């Protein structure tokens, strides 16, 4: 497995409570990885922003005034992060469809990780709710951590790593272990099987053995468990809540062939409504999984 490191973190900023929680997680990870932070705001229409942001003496505030306001707000955030944490921060403002602008920025800036809120807030256009978060998760070439409003803890003390018999399931490991190592996380390896077929169980245990070996070699604390369930996403979220996990890692694509993960509206439900932050990873073709 190729180990993945994090040098550049993109945090889309919509000034919502969920976005604020995501920013705190982004700052935490930037400190751990000594990474740079890129703040991105995608400009919306004037009426998507609170009236109190604008000079009330101006009858019809325009895009230039809005851009100036956003620039000032992002500058304040950037300066505060750099002052308190010593992290390099760059602010970006774009215009267009949020999901496409996020992906374009990822490609242009060679981003390694996106950390974003999964909900907007009342009074704003809900930029990162529903289809936008879903599109980003499915289109992003790099991992995406989505954070729901109300997440209070910073860091990832417990990470749930669901593994099933789908072809690409183990690819999460190369993304999760560097993060777990930096954060000194306990990794819960959750094997999920459908039915009682002995050959399927044996195949799953072989996969779990390789994952366990990688975790042991990394010197991390881990828990290994197998459960029987029809849907890996639902079972993973339920287990994560039971153990008070701080992160669940899932694949965005190929696991859906077996489990229905990340298909249509169900994907939005998982990304937007999980109480636990989700790390979504796009599978890649490679020798590690090709022989399974």
C-alpha positions as CSV (number, residue, x, y, z in Angstrom):
1,X,0.0,0.0,0.0
2,X,1.2,3.5,-0.9
3,X,1.1,5.7,2.2
4,X,-0.7,9.0,1.8
5,X,0.5,12.2,3.4
6,X,-1.2,15.6,3.7
7,X,0.5,18.8,2.7
8,X,-2.4,20.9,1.5
9,X,-5.8,21.1,3.1
10,X,-8.8,22.8,1.4
11,X,-11.6,24.1,3.7
12,X,-14.6,25.5,1.9
13,X,-16.0,28.4,4.0
14,X,-19.7,29.2,4.0
15,X,-19.7,30.9,7.4
16,X,-22.2,28.3,8.7
17,X,-21.9,26.5,12.1
18,X,-21.0,23.3,10.2
19,X,-18.4,25.1,8.2
20,X,-16.9,26.5,11.4
21,X,-16.7,23.0,12.9
22,X,-15.0,21.8,9.7
23,X,-12.5,24.7,9.9
24,X,-11.5,23.7,13.4
25,X,-10.9,20.1,12.3
26,X,-8.9,21.5,9.3
27,X,-6.8,23.6,11.6
28,X,-6.2,20.6,13.9
29,X,-5.1,18.4,11.0
30,X,-2.9,21.2,9.5
31,X,-1.1,21.4,12.9
32,X,-0.6,17.6,13.0
33,X,0.6,17.3,9.4
34,X,2.4,20.7,9.2
35,X,0.2,21.3,6.2
36,X,-1.0,24.5,4.5
37,X,-4.7,25.6,4.6
38,X,-6.6,27.0,1.7
39,X,-9.8,28.7,2.5
40,X,-12.3,28.8,-0.4
41,X,-15.5,30.8,-0.6
42,X,-17.8,30.5,-3.6
43,X,-19.7,33.7,-4.1
44,X,-23.4,33.5,-4.2
45,X,-26.1,36.1,-4.9
46,X,-26.5,39.1,-2.7
47,X,-29.6,37.8,-1.0
48,X,-27.8,34.7,0.2
49,X,-26.0,36.8,2.8
50,X,-27.2,38.6,6.0
51,X,-28.4,42.2,5.5
52,X,-26.2,43.3,8.4
53,X,-23.1,42.5,6.4
54,X,-23.8,45.4,4.0
55,X,-23.6,49.2,4.3
56,X,-27.2,50.2,4.8
57,X,-26.6,53.6,3.3
58,X,-26.0,51.8,-0.1
59,X,-29.3,51.4,-1.8
60,X,-28.3,48.4,-4.0
61,X,-25.1,46.7,-2.9
62,X,-23.3,44.9,-5.7
63,X,-20.9,42.1,-6.2
64,X,-17.9,44.3,-5.7
65,X,-19.1,45.3,-2.2
66,X,-19.8,41.7,-1.5
67,X,-16.4,40.5,-2.7
68,X,-14.8,43.2,-0.5
69,X,-16.7,42.0,2.6
70,X,-15.9,38.3,2.0
71,X,-12.2,39.2,1.4
72,X,-12.1,41.0,4.7
73,X,-13.8,38.2,6.6
74,X,-11.5,35.6,5.1
75,X,-8.5,37.8,5.9
76,X,-9.5,38.0,9.5
77,X,-9.9,34.2,9.7
78,X,-6.6,33.7,8.0
79,X,-4.7,36.1,10.2
80,X,-6.3,34.6,13.4
81,X,-5.3,31.0,12.3
82,X,-1.7,32.0,11.5
83,X,-1.3,34.0,14.7
84,X,-2.7,31.3,17.0
85,X,-1.3,28.2,15.2
86,X,1.5,29.3,13.0
87,X,-0.1,27.7,10.0
88,X,0.2,29.1,6.5
89,X,-3.2,30.1,5.2
90,X,-4.2,31.3,1.7
91,X,-7.7,32.7,1.0
92,X,-9.5,32.1,-2.3
93,X,-12.7,33.6,-3.7
94,X,-14.4,32.2,-6.8
95,X,-17.7,32.4,-8.7
96,X,-19.7,29.5,-10.0
97,X,-21.3,26.3,-8.9
98,X,-19.8,25.4,-5.5
99,X,-19.0,21.7,-6.2
100,X,-17.3,22.4,-9.5
101,X,-15.3,25.3,-8.0
102,X,-14.2,23.1,-5.1
103,X,-13.0,20.3,-7.5
104,X,-11.3,22.8,-9.8
105,X,-9.5,24.3,-6.8
106,X,-8.4,20.8,-5.7
107,X,-6.8,20.2,-9.1
108,X,-5.3,23.6,-9.5
109,X,-3.7,23.7,-6.0
110,X,-2.8,20.1,-5.8
111,X,-4.9,19.6,-2.6
112,X,-4.4,16.4,-0.6
113,X,-7.5,16.6,1.7
114,X,-10.9,18.5,1.7
115,X,-12.5,19.3,5.1
116,X,-16.0,20.7,4.7
117,X,-19.3,21.2,6.5
118,X,-22.1,19.0,5.4
119,X,-24.8,21.6,6.2
120,X,-25.5,25.2,5.5
121,X,-27.3,27.5,8.0
122,X,-30.5,29.4,8.2
123,X,-30.2,32.8,6.6
124,X,-27.7,31.6,4.0
125,X,-28.0,29.7,0.7
126,X,-27.3,26.2,1.9
127,X,-24.2,25.9,-0.2
128,X,-22.8,22.6,1.1
129,X,-25.9,20.7,1.9
130,X,-27.4,17.9,-0.2
131,X,-26.3,17.7,-3.8
132,X,-23.2,19.8,-3.4
133,X,-21.6,17.8,-0.7
134,X,-22.7,14.6,-2.6
135,X,-21.0,15.9,-5.8
136,X,-17.8,16.9,-4.0
137,X,-17.6,13.5,-2.3
138,X,-18.1,11.6,-5.5
139,X,-16.0,13.8,-7.8
140,X,-13.0,14.6,-5.6
141,X,-9.8,12.9,-6.5
142,X,-8.6,13.3,-2.9
143,X,-10.2,12.3,0.4
144,X,-13.1,14.4,1.8
145,X,-13.9,14.8,5.4
146,X,-17.5,16.0,5.9
147,X,-18.4,17.5,9.3
148,X,-21.8,18.0,10.7
149,X,-22.9,21.0,12.8
150,X,-22.5,20.2,16.5
151,X,-19.2,18.3,16.4
152,X,-17.4,19.7,19.4
153,X,-14.2,17.7,19.7
154,X,-11.1,18.4,17.7
155,X,-9.1,15.5,16.5
156,X,-9.8,11.8,15.9
157,X,-9.3,9.7,19.0
158,X,-11.3,6.8,17.6
159,X,-11.5,6.0,13.9
160,X,-13.8,3.3,12.5
161,X,-12.5,1.5,9.5
162,X,-15.2,-0.7,7.9
163,X,-14.0,-3.5,5.7
164,X,-16.1,-5.8,3.5
165,X,-15.5,-8.2,0.7
166,X,-15.7,-5.6,-2.0
167,X,-12.7,-5.3,-4.2
168,X,-11.5,-1.8,-3.1
169,X,-12.4,-1.8,0.5
170,X,-8.9,-2.1,1.9
171,X,-7.7,1.0,0.0
172,X,-9.0,3.1,3.0
173,X,-6.0,1.8,5.0
174,X,-3.3,3.8,3.2
175,X,-5.4,7.0,3.8
176,X,-6.4,6.3,7.4
177,X,-3.1,5.1,8.9
178,X,-1.2,8.3,8.3
179,X,-4.0,10.3,9.9
180,X,-4.4,7.8,12.8
181,X,-0.6,7.9,13.4
182,X,-0.5,11.7,13.5
183,X,-3.5,11.9,15.7
184,X,-2.6,8.9,17.9
185,X,-5.9,7.4,17.2
186,X,-7.3,4.0,18.1
187,X,-8.5,2.2,14.9
188,X,-11.6,0.0,15.1
189,X,-11.4,-2.5,12.2
190,X,-15.0,-3.4,11.5
191,X,-15.5,-6.4,9.3
192,X,-19.0,-6.5,7.8
193,X,-20.4,-9.6,6.2
194,X,-23.7,-10.5,4.6
195,X,-25.0,-13.9,5.5
196,X,-23.2,-16.9,7.0
197,X,-21.3,-18.3,3.9
198,X,-18.1,-19.8,5.3
199,X,-16.1,-18.9,2.2
200,X,-17.1,-15.3,2.4
201,X,-16.2,-15.2,6.1
202,X,-12.8,-16.8,5.3
203,X,-12.2,-14.2,2.6
204,X,-13.1,-11.4,4.9
205,X,-10.8,-12.6,7.6
206,X,-7.9,-12.7,5.1
207,X,-8.5,-9.1,4.3
208,X,-8.8,-8.2,8.0
209,X,-5.5,-10.0,8.7
210,X,-3.7,-7.8,6.2
211,X,-5.3,-4.6,7.6
212,X,-4.4,-5.7,11.2
213,X,-0.8,-6.3,10.2
214,X,-0.6,-2.8,8.7
215,X,-2.0,-1.3,11.9
216,X,0.3,-3.3,14.1
217,X,3.3,-2.2,12.0
218,X,2.2,1.4,12.5
219,X,2.3,0.9,16.2
220,X,-1.4,1.8,16.7
221,X,-4.0,0.6,19.2
222,X,-6.8,-1.3,17.4
223,X,-10.0,-3.2,17.9
224,X,-11.1,-5.9,15.5
225,X,-14.7,-7.0,15.2
226,X,-16.9,-8.8,12.6
227,X,-20.6,-8.1,12.4
228,X,-23.3,-9.3,10.1
229,X,-25.3,-6.6,8.3
230,X,-26.9,-5.8,4.9
231,X,-25.6,-2.3,4.5
232,X,-22.0,-1.3,5.4
233,X,-22.8,2.4,5.7
234,X,-25.7,1.9,8.2
235,X,-23.8,-0.7,10.3
236,X,-20.7,1.5,10.3
237,X,-22.5,4.6,11.5
238,X,-24.4,2.6,14.2
239,X,-21.2,1.1,15.4
240,X,-19.4,4.4,15.4
241,X,-22.1,6.0,17.5
242,X,-21.9,3.1,20.0
243,X,-18.1,3.5,20.5
244,X,-18.2,7.3,20.4
245,X,-16.0,7.4,17.3
246,X,-14.7,10.7,15.9
247,X,-14.4,9.5,12.3
248,X,-15.7,6.8,9.9
249,X,-13.8,6.1,6.7
250,X,-15.7,4.9,3.7
251,X,-15.2,4.4,0.0
252,X,-17.3,6.6,-2.4
253,X,-17.8,4.1,-5.2
254,X,-17.0,0.4,-5.5
255,X,-18.5,-0.7,-2.2
256,X,-21.9,0.4,-3.5
257,X,-21.7,-2.7,-5.8
258,X,-22.3,-4.9,-2.8
259,X,-23.9,-2.7,-0.2
260,X,-25.7,0.3,-1.8
261,X,-23.4,2.8,-0.2
262,X,-23.3,6.2,-1.9
263,X,-26.1,5.7,-4.3
264,X,-28.4,8.7,-5.0
265,X,-30.3,10.1,-2.0
266,X,-28.9,7.5,0.3
267,X,-25.4,9.0,-0.2
268,X,-26.7,12.4,0.8
269,X,-28.3,10.9,3.9
270,X,-25.0,9.4,5.1
271,X,-22.8,12.4,4.3
272,X,-25.3,15.0,5.6
273,X,-26.9,13.3,8.6
274,X,-24.2,11.3,10.2
275,X,-23.4,12.6,13.7
276,X,-19.9,11.4,13.2
277,X,-17.5,13.0,10.6
278,X,-17.1,10.9,7.5
279,X,-13.9,10.5,5.5
280,X,-14.8,9.6,2.0
281,X,-12.2,8.1,-0.3
282,X,-12.3,7.6,-4.0
283,X,-11.0,4.1,-5.0
284,X,-8.1,3.8,-7.3
285,X,-6.9,1.0,-9.5
286,X,-3.7,-0.5,-8.3
287,X,-1.8,-3.7,-7.6
288,X,-2.8,-3.9,-3.9
289,X,-6.5,-4.7,-4.7
290,X,-6.2,-6.2,-8.2
291,X,-5.4,-9.6,-6.9
292,X,-8.3,-9.9,-4.5
